[in-house]
C-alpha cells in the first residue's frame, strides 16, 4: 500500500507564500500522477495542480502564474509552491497520488489534508 505524508500549510496573510510538500512511501512503483486538490467549506473538491512522472503539469485557472508544482521522482515527493496567496485560496489541501496496478487497474491515494488559511 502507498502512504502519503504531507507537510506545510498554515495561516498566511494575503500576498504571502506557503510551500506544501508530500512524500510517497510504501509500494512506490508506478506512481503516474501526483497532485494537490483543495476543498473549501460548501464547495466541491477541485484539482489545484498535478504533475506526471514525465514532468507534465496541469493547473487550475485560478492558480496559474501563482502556484508551481514540482516533483522529484527519485525521492517520490511533490511540492506546491504557493505565491501571491488570496483569501479565496483558503481551503483544506489534499495530496493525491495515482498508482498503476496490474493490467489497467489504477488506485488513488490521499493524504490527510492540511489547512491553508489566507486572512488578515
Steps between C-alpha positions, in 0.01 A plus 500: 500500500607855430520759774503876454656726759426870474666803648441871479185699520407760754387858532634767268403854411376591153793532265708260703643162410480143620667181390324165520688173477387142460709185512392157382624188672423131513426340166646778290505337158317655206376818659366666187362829624535696819316815579312723735129546543319741723156528652348807657193483725189446291705452186585201287850363521700629207832431338756770574805362323630168379821366356578178318809286538621651174470854631184616325298738715143614524363790701163636589441830321464677832857420605691526175793736531489487878550133588775269381497124535816294481593138544806303596449152362804360677369615836134444413410845618287778362498861610267790443645847528217745555571867448281810497242321709145629505220451752319285247789254518387411851415130506610160618765377261538130428791319345406240243692224325386268225667162481474248222437144612480182292354532155312827464402522865573825676463613856490842660658584832436807710680687769329604819448858387658819623330830569606808309351823626561832329373782715594831652 
